Amino acid sequence: MHYNWSWHVFLAPSPDGEGTYLYLLLLGLVVTLITAMAAWIVAFAMGCVIGTARTLPLRSVRYTAGCYVEIFRNIPLLVQMFIWYFVVPELVPQQFGVWLKSMPEASFVTAVVALGFYTSSSVAVQVAAGINARPRGQTMASMALGLTLSQTYRYVVLPMALRTIIPSLANDLTSTIKNTSVALTIGLLELTARAKAMQEFSFHVFEAYSAAAVGYVLINLIVVNMMRGLERKVAVPGFMGGPDHMSPQ
Amino acid sequence: MSGGFDFGEITRSLSYLFATGMLFTLKITALATIGGLLLGLVLAMMRGGQSTPVRVLVTGFVNFMRSIPLILTIFAFYFLVPSLLTWVTGSGEPIRIDAFWTSVIAFVVFEAAYYCEIIRAGIRSIGRGQLLASQALGMTGRQTMLHVVLPQALRVMIPVLFTQTILLFQDVSLVYVLSITDFVGAASKIAERDSRLIEMYLFVAVVYFAISFGLSVMAGQLRHKLALEV
């Protein structure tokens, strides 16, 4: 088999007339980033709420939060995307469903919702683990100081827990970015979809996928380093990763 | 879409869904687990080995695989594998290989990077004192690994490897992008033929949930059991 390597192909205009292949790939990269960020906001917010609920001294709340986590993490992301995209608009009241289906950015919104809820189950597990890993004395001390349960969570428990779980959250954030690629199945033109389109138009398989891979690796490096910086900045002295226990990199 | 639910279509197509679709999904999961574990073990050994260039190369490969999406890997391997095979065998004609095997190879390579990290973490959880003690007893590196490190590291690793395999089982659904008839592919073909998207996708979700949840309960029990014995 003969394969013509050509890095110039990126500067060639794509047949859909939107611009060069490089431009389309960059467009895909931007869509990947925006989708991932929006999904991350959903995931982080829901994850904090559900993770906190899993540690509350109320059995029914803990149980409900547990069900939420198990449902969202035991169904493949692809299937969840299909359900949000194809099934949910049919199950809601008809007018709302029609409006949902006619939204101009339907695949973007669906991707954000599906990916956000999917990732939130993992964030919730980390948050609950972070809360449970704190020394028990902390909660007791703040209760003894007269703080209510919600004040204890707001001023003591969550600030401590969130700071210690930054490394696991960084992991969730990078998987969110990678997982945006699943949204190409519902028509989102993110980086992988753009690379696939470029491969189909130009037949330059390896250039297209290498470029996409380079894009993902770069984003990954940036995110990992940013989260490491954040981790150092907010590290709690005397706790894991804090200045007293700085582990050698 | 025609009104009302009709789950009758599901009972009529059960054999296609499971005997064709789910069997395919399970076959890929099983082959990718075995291949991924073997390759992952080799990578972990190379990463902890003596030779610096090998270590750097393997570390680079593992980090690379872990930073790109699985779908990109699946697409790339779909084209990469036939070209590589043609190149390796030096045959004049392009070698044809079906989507099943290209996906198995893509999953093996992709999962190996993850398994490698789990195995390495397990090995690192064994204290240095034990390595020094086995050296003092005159054991070779291979003996230390086989008789001291791995038996203990396995206890730490097995629950994590099990959880990773449940994730793999879910991730196999992504071969849908190659229009293969895995479980999701089979369901979506029937869903589109009969305009029964709601029932089919809900059914798929319930089946995946039942299997994954059952397995993760087992993984939890396994973790509990292994942790008690240490």
Interface residues (C-beta under 8 A of the other chain):
Chain A: M1 Y3 E70 I71 R73 N74 I75 P76 L77 L78 V79 Q80 F82 I83 F86 V87 E90 L91 T174 K178 N179 T180 S181 V182 L184 T185 T192 A195 K196 Q199 V205 F206 Y209 A212 A213 Y216 V217 N220 L221
Chain B: M1 F64 S67 I68 P69 L70 I71 L72 F75 A76 F79 L80 P82 S83 T86 W87 P94 Q170 D171 S173 L174 Y176 V177 V184 S188 L197 I198 Y201 L202 V204 A205 Y208 F209 S212 F213 S216
